[in-house]
Amino acid sequence: MKPFEHREDRMERTMRLATQADLPAVERIIEAAYSPYIARIGRKPGPMLDDHAASIRDRHVHLIELVGEIQGILVLIPEGDALLLDNIAIAPAAQGQGLGRSLLQAAESMARNASYRRIRLYTNEAMTENIALYTRRGYIETHRAEEKGLRRVYMEKDLS
């Protein structure tokens, strides 16, 4: 790939709220991103079981498009004292292009703009690469718990 093409792709990244028309793309990306974890966890990961239509309706789902195609999702849920980063998923074909990093930075920026001092998330304890990534990005583990039959690692980042 020529450097110019890469810059052009980066310029064509856009973020927006999802609409109900985006539901098939959202579900397709989540299915593709999380299916590889089924064998490791022994069942479908939590994001594959969520009500994505309700999340879109509640205006919690943000999309990142690359050259006009939806390539990633970000689900943010306001909580009392923090913003919950409920899900980040990138289409497998678009992984490695910095889209996940862009979504994580956008989530933190949105939390700050909404006057949250913390952002929280959780991931499955079997998703060790996610735990390592979030740790590198300044998130600290607060606790572990089993919920809905899933062993989760809870993390948060101080934004102040």
N, C-alpha and C positions, 0 to 999 in steps of 0.2 A: 504494500500500500504506500502510495506517495504521501509525503508529509502534508501536502496541500489537501489531499482527500481527507486525511484525519482531522485537520483543522476545520474543514467544511462540515464534517459530521458533527464535530463538537459545537459548531455554531448552530446547527439545526436541532439541538437538544431543547425540548420544551417540557415544561411541567404544567399540569392543569388538574382540576378536580375531575373525577370520573363521573360519567352519567350512566343511566341504566343501559344505554346503547353499548357501553363499554363492557358490560358484564361478561359476555363470552370471552373477550380478550383477557380480562382479569382472571377468570377461572382457568383459562388455558395456561397462563403464565404461572399461576400458583400450582397447578397440577404438574407442570413440567419442572418447576424449581424444587418442589418438595417430594416428588415421587422417588428420587434416588435414596431418600432417607427412610422409606418404609421398611426395607429389610433391616436396617440398622436399629430402628426403634421397635420394630415388631408390629407396627400398625401405622395407619395414616397419621402424619403430624397434625397438630392442632389447626394450622391455617387451612388445611384441606377440608376441614369440617365446619369452618365458619360460614355464616350467612352473609355472603358477599353482596347480595342484592340489598340487604338491610344496611350494611356498611356504606354502600354507595348512596343509598337514600338519605342516610344520616350525615352525608358529606364528610366522611372520614377517609375516603380513598382518593389518593393523589396518584397521578400517572406521570411517567416520564416517557416521552416519545423521542425517538431517534430517527431523523429523516422521515418524519410523518408517521412512523409506526410505533405502537405501544410496545415498549420493551421492558418496563418495570412498573411495580406498584409500591406504594407507601401507604400504610394505614396508620393514622394517628387518632387517638381517642383522648379527649380532654378528661382529666380526673381532677379531684379537688385541689391537690397541691402540686401536681406534676402532669406532664403530657406523657401518655403511654404510647410508645412506638410499638404498635401491635404487630406489624408485619412489614418486611421489606422482601420483595421477590423480584428477581431479574430473569428474563427469558434466557435459557441456556445459551442460545446463539449469540446473545449480547453480553454475556459475562466476560469480565476481563477488560472492559472498556471504561471502567470508572463510574458506571451508572449507579452502582450500589453506594459508592462513596458520595456521589452527588446527592442521592436521596437521603443518606444519613446526615450530611451537612445541611440539607434543606429542612429536615426534621428538627435539628437543633436550632436552626435559625427561626423556624416557625414557633418553636417553644419560647425562645427568647422574645420574639415579637409579641407573643401573647402574654408576656410577663411571668412565664413559668421559670422557676429557679432550678428545676430538675426535670430531666427526661428519664423515663423508666422503660424497661423492656424485659422480656423473658424469652428464653430459647430452651429447646430440649437439651438435657445434659448430654445426650448422645451426639449432638451437633457441636463437637469440640472445636471445629474450625470457626464457627460463629462466636463461641465464647472467646477464643483467642483474638479474633478480629475486634470484637467490642472492647476487650481489655486494652488492646493497642490504641484504641480510639478514646481511651480515658474513662470507660465505664468500669465500675467496681461491682463485684458480686455482693448482694445484700443478704440473700438467703436462697435456699432450695426447698421445693415443696412438690408433692404429687397432687395433681389436679386433673380431673377428668381422665384418670388413668395414665397421665403423661408426667414424666419426671422433669420438672422445669428448674432452670437456673434463672433467678431474678437479678437484674443488674440496674444500676442507675448512674447518671452522670450529673454532677453539679455544674450548672450553667452560669453561676454567678461569678 
